[in-house]
Amino acid sequence: MSRREEYEKRAEELLAPIVELNGFELVDVEYVKEAGNWYLRGYIDKPGGITVNDCETVSRAFSDKLDENDFIEDSYIMEISSPGLDRPLKKDKDFERNMGKLVEIRTYRPIEKQKEFCGILTAYDSNSVTIDEDGTERVFDKKDTALIRLAIEF
């Protein structure tokens, strides 16, 4: 396990109880380097959406837990936010929550000369995702997908 993965795992173990106590869902935790700075990000959600006050409540409690445990060696910036409308679908919970909804799939390599697909999410398992694209069932291996997210309709 890499140091980054270890930090994400430990942060998730500290953050999950705080998020659940407040009635929210922990969507994801990431530890990434951007523009020379390390960021520890927690993404939370709830039906109807997350407010700034929700993020502040979780952020304060999480900051205290991070200070108590002090396991990250680097200097970092901690952020708690909503995952946003265009977040990627990664976990089983993401796929369950979005069954029957319109999703966008981008593949690493062209399939039938295209790399972008859009359709209704009809099934998923640990290895594949199935969509209904205008009446045609398409099955994608997850390992071949660069991105799966909700399609935003205008």
Buried (B, 14 or more C-beta within 10 A) or exposed (E): EEEEEEBBEBBBEBBBEBBEEEEBBBBBBBBEEEEEEBBBBBBBBBEEEBEEEBBEBBBEBBEEBBEEEEEBEEEBEBEBBBBEEEBBBEEEEBBEBBEEEBBBBBBEEEBEEEEEBEBBBBEBEEEBBBBBEEEEEBEBEEEEBEBBBBBEEE
